Amino acid sequence: MSTAVLAILSSICFAGSVVSVYRGSLRADVSLGLLISIFFGVPFFAVLALAFGQLRVLSVEAWFLFGVAGVVHFLLGRAFNYAAIREIGASRSGVVSAASPLVSVALAVSLLGEHIGLLLAVGGGLAISGPIILAWQQRGGTIADAATLRR
């Protein structure tokens, strides 16, 4: 399967998750949704990893780093994401979450020593422009306010 198809399928799954969380948060507390998603998600992936023999090939360092990623993503990231979805809705939180690639690039450059090329810089700027515009509009401003901020 091509990387573009995988990326599109990933986007569809994450978008479906955001909509599901929003609907669920209308009827239950976000913390319950967090517990339910972890309760179903972690065993599912553990069974897949076991079935494909992936658990045997991990080094101690990989176990540690994946463990950190699990706490940051599954616990903290989901908790903040679910709370944002509950507070501002599925569409707005999805747009604000679009800043994630820019944050990923910043972390990759600062922590991993990766370099930014022209296309990556332009793409990052485009990716973050949506959340910035949404934030201005949410405060009751308009796009015209952006020009006054630059003065």
MODELLER restraints for C-alpha pairs under 7 A, 6 or more apart:
rsr = mdl.restraints
at = mdl.atoms
rsr.add(forms.Gaussian(group=physical.xy_distance, feature=features.Distance(at['CA:18:A'], at['CA:90:A']), mean=5.84, stdev=0.5))
rsr.add(forms.Gaussian(group=physical.xy_distance, feature=features.Distance(at['CA:19:A'], at['CA:90:A']), mean=5.73, stdev=0.5))
rsr.add(forms.Gaussian(group=physical.xy_distance, feature=features.Distance(at['CA:21:A'], at['CA:82:A']), mean=6.54, stdev=0.5))
rsr.add(forms.Gaussian(group=physical.xy_distance, feature=features.Distance(at['CA:22:A'], at['CA:85:A']), mean=5.74, stdev=0.5))
rsr.add(forms.Gaussian(group=physical.xy_distance, feature=features.Distance(at['CA:22:A'], at['CA:86:A']), mean=5.94, stdev=0.5))
rsr.add(forms.Gaussian(group=physical.xy_distance, feature=features.Distance(at['CA:22:A'], at['CA:89:A']), mean=6.51, stdev=0.5))
rsr.add(forms.Gaussian(group=physical.xy_distance, feature=features.Distance(at['CA:22:A'], at['CA:90:A']), mean=5.81, stdev=0.5))
rsr.add(forms.Gaussian(group=physical.xy_distance, feature=features.Distance(at['CA:25:A'], at['CA:86:A']), mean=5.94, stdev=0.5))
rsr.add(forms.Gaussian(group=physical.xy_distance, feature=features.Distance(at['CA:30:A'], at['CA:82:A']), mean=6.09, stdev=0.5))
rsr.add(forms.Gaussian(group=physical.xy_distance, feature=features.Distance(at['CA:30:A'], at['CA:83:A']), mean=6.36, stdev=0.5))
rsr.add(forms.Gaussian(group=physical.xy_distance, feature=features.Distance(at['CA:34:A'], at['CA:78:A']), mean=6.76, stdev=0.5))
rsr.add(forms.Gaussian(group=physical.xy_distance, feature=features.Distance(at['CA:34:A'], at['CA:79:A']), mean=6.37, stdev=0.5))
rsr.add(forms.Gaussian(group=physical.xy_distance, feature=features.Distance(at['CA:38:A'], at['CA:74:A']), mean=6.94, stdev=0.5))
rsr.add(forms.Gaussian(group=physical.xy_distance, feature=features.Distance(at['CA:49:A'], at['CA:55:A']), mean=5.93, stdev=0.5))
rsr.add(forms.Gaussian(group=physical.xy_distance, feature=features.Distance(at['CA:84:A'], at['CA:93:A']), mean=6.00, stdev=0.5))
rsr.add(forms.Gaussian(group=physical.xy_distance, feature=features.Distance(at['CA:85:A'], at['CA:93:A']), mean=5.49, stdev=0.5))
rsr.add(forms.Gaussian(group=physical.xy_distance, feature=features.Distance(at['CA:95:A'], at['CA:130:A']), mean=6.58, stdev=0.5))
rsr.add(forms.Gaussian(group=physical.xy_distance, feature=features.Distance(at['CA:95:A'], at['CA:131:A']), mean=5.63, stdev=0.5))
rsr.add(forms.Gaussian(group=physical.xy_distance, feature=features.Distance(at['CA:96:A'], at['CA:131:A']), mean=4.67, stdev=0.5))
rsr.add(forms.Gaussian(group=physical.xy_distance, feature=features.Distance(at['CA:98:A'], at['CA:127:A']), mean=6.36, stdev=0.5))
rsr.add(forms.Gaussian(group=physical.xy_distance, feature=features.Distance(at['CA:98:A'], at['CA:128:A']), mean=6.81, stdev=0.5))
rsr.add(forms.Gaussian(group=physical.xy_distance, feature=features.Distance(at['CA:98:A'], at['CA:131:A']), mean=6.82, stdev=0.5))
rsr.add(forms.Gaussian(group=physical.xy_distance, feature=features.Distance(at['CA:99:A'], at['CA:127:A']), mean=6.41, stdev=0.5))
rsr.add(forms.Gaussian(group=physical.xy_distance, feature=features.Distance(at['CA:99:A'], at['CA:128:A']), mean=5.24, stdev=0.5))
rsr.add(forms.Gaussian(group=physical.xy_distance, feature=features.Distance(at['CA:99:A'], at['CA:131:A']), mean=6.69, stdev=0.5))
rsr.add(forms.Gaussian(group=physical.xy_distance, feature=features.Distance(at['CA:102:A'], at['CA:124:A']), mean=5.41, stdev=0.5))
rsr.add(forms.Gaussian(group=physical.xy_distance, feature=features.Distance(at['CA:102:A'], at['CA:128:A']), mean=6.81, stdev=0.5))
rsr.add(forms.Gaussian(group=physical.xy_distance, feature=features.Distance(at['CA:108:A'], at['CA:114:A']), mean=5.70, stdev=0.5))
rsr.add(forms.Gaussian(group=physical.xy_distance, feature=features.Distance(at['CA:109:A'], at['CA:115:A']), mean=6.04, stdev=0.5))
rsr.add(forms.Gaussian(group=physical.xy_distance, feature=features.Distance(at['CA:133:A'], at['CA:143:A']), mean=6.65, stdev=0.5))
rsr.add(forms.Gaussian(group=physical.xy_distance, feature=features.Distance(at['CA:136:A'], at['CA:142:A']), mean=6.33, stdev=0.5))
